[in-house]
């Protein structure tokens, strides 16, 4: 399993956990649009904090954009970029 795949799996797990806390049961796919599967703006804030905790990083202010938080796939790309920059 590649590093990117592991990151993606962890992001999908975070999204699924937030949705299940809201009693939303849905298959979360890499390309699932978060707003379309039930994520609210408050959920997005919780997801951002969960991503920071999960990957032991601080997301730079410039990276906290709607484009980076559209889907698990866009989050995975942003996280991978931050991991690469930190390496």
N, C-alpha and C positions, 0 to 999 in steps of 0.2 A: 504494500500500500504506500503510495507516494505521500510526501509531506503535505502537498496540497489537498489530497483526498482526506487525510486525517484532519486537517483544518476544516474542510467542508463538513465532514461528519460531526465535528464538535459544534460548529455553528448551527447545523440543522438540529442537533440535540438541544441547544439553547433555545432556539425558536420554538421547538415542540414543547419544551417545558413551560415556557411563558404562555403559549396557547392553552395547554392543558390546565394551567392554573386558572384560566378563564373559562374552563369547561368547553373549550373548542377542540374537537378531535378532527384532525385533517392530516392527510399525507403531505408532509413538507418535502418538496423536491428542490434541487439546487436552483432551478429557475423560477420557483414560486414567487409571485409578487406578494410581499409581506402584507401590504394594505388589502389585497384581494382575499387573503386567507384569514383575515380577522384581526390583524395587529392594529392596535390603536396608537395614537401618538405617545401615550404614557407607556405602552408596551415597548415602543421603540426606544424610549429613554432607558427602560429597564434592560432591554437587549444590549444597548450600548455599554451599560455598566457591567452586564454579565460577560460581554466579549472582553472588556478590559480585565476583569477578574480571571476569566478562563485562560487568557493568554498572557497574563501578568505583564500588561502593557498599558500605556496611556495613549488613547487615540488623539493625535494632534487635532486642534480645533479646525484646521483647514480641511481635515478629512471627514469631519462630521457633516456630511451632506446627504440630501435625499438620494442622490445617485449612488452613494456608497451603501445605503441601507434599503435598497429596493428589493433585494432577494438574498438568500443565503450565498449565492454565487458572487454577488457584488461585495458582500461583506468578506467572504473568503479571499477575494482578490485584494481588498484593502488590508486585511490582516497579513496576508503573505507579503505584501509590499512593505509593511511596517517591520515584519520579522527580518526581511532582507536588509532593510536600512539599519537595523540594530546589529546585524551580524558583522 
